[in-house]
Amino acid sequence: MVNRMAITTSVLIFAKIPASVQVNGDIRKDSMVRSKRPVTDVQRQYQARIDALSPCERVQRATAMFQWSREIIARRIVAELGPMSPERLKWEVALRQYGADPKTRAMIQRRLASVSD
């Protein structure tokens, strides 16, 4: 089962997202989000390969990248705090990923308080 965060990530990373842009007081919704830097050959090749992926492959790729990022965060936490139970590590990772939102942080901290070391 693919979680919603992975799907959202795939949309943000791999889709060309129309953006609302205000030009002289008018809002235009047909423009695309583009970088203002020159495009390199590597970027063109990367974009061509991403464009060639099916929607399912894009979601799979985003899910793998999301899992990879969680594993990196988990390794950092273990390096900083030492070994801990898988349950505690799961919530510590969540705190690093989603802790910027005060309500989410409070919920995660409540869960951490009830997890055994």
N, C-alpha and C positions, 0 to 999 in steps of 0.2 A: 504494500500500500504506500503510495506517495503522499507525503504530508503537504499541507498547504504552503508552508514556507518554501519548500523546494520548487513548487510550481511558480510561486511569486518570484523566486530568484531566477528561474529560467526565463520568465517574461522580461525581467529587468535586464538580464545579461544578454539574451540572445535575440530578442525581438527588436525590430525597428519600431519604436513607440512614437505615435503621433503626439505632438505636444501643442498645447495652446500657447500662442505667442502673441503678445500685444505689439502692434505696429501702428504708430500714430493714433492711438486710442481705439483702434479696431482689434478685436480678437480673432486671430486666424488659427484654425484648428488643423489645417492641412500640412503644416510644416513638420519636418522631421528633426529629431534631436541629433545634432551632429557636432563633432569636435571641431574646434577652430584651428587645430594643428594640421600641418600637412600630413597626408596619409602616406605611410611607407609601404614598400613592397611586402614586408612581413604582415602588416596590418591588412593589406588587400588580400593576401593569401588566406589569412585567418578568417576574415569576413566571408570570403568565398566558400571556405570549408564549413563555416557555421551556417551560411545560407543553404548549403546543400543538405543539411541534416533535416530529417523529418521532424514533425512536432514531438513525436514519441522519443526520438533520439535526443532532442534538445532537453526534454524533461529528464531523461536518464543522465545526461551529462551534468545538468544542474544539480540533480540529486547527488551524484558522485562528488561534485565540487563542494557541496554543502557538507557532506559526510567528512570529506577530507579536511575542511576547515575546522570542524568540530574535533577531529582527531588531533590537529595541531594545537588547538586551545587546550585540550585535555593533557597533552604532553607538557605544555608549559605549566599548567596548574600542578601536576605531579612533581615537576622539577622545583617549583616554588614551595609547595606545601608538604611534599612527601606523599608516601603511599596512602591510599584511602579506599573505602569501599566503592564498588561500581555505582551504587545509588548516590552516594555523596558526590562522586566525580561528575555524574550526570547533571546534578543540580548546580554544581560549581560552574560547569561549562555553560549551563543555561543562564546563570547570573552574569557571566562575562558577555554572553551574546545579547541578552535582552534587558540587562540591568539599568540601562539608561532611562527606561520608563519607570517612574516612581511606583505605580501600582503593580507592575510586573515584578519589580525588584522586591517589593514587600511580600508578594505571594511566594516568590522563590525563597526568600529568607525564612518565611514561616515553614516551608517544606524542609529547608536545611536544618532548622532547629529540631525537627522531629526525626531526622535521619541519624542512625547510629554510625559511629566511626568504625 
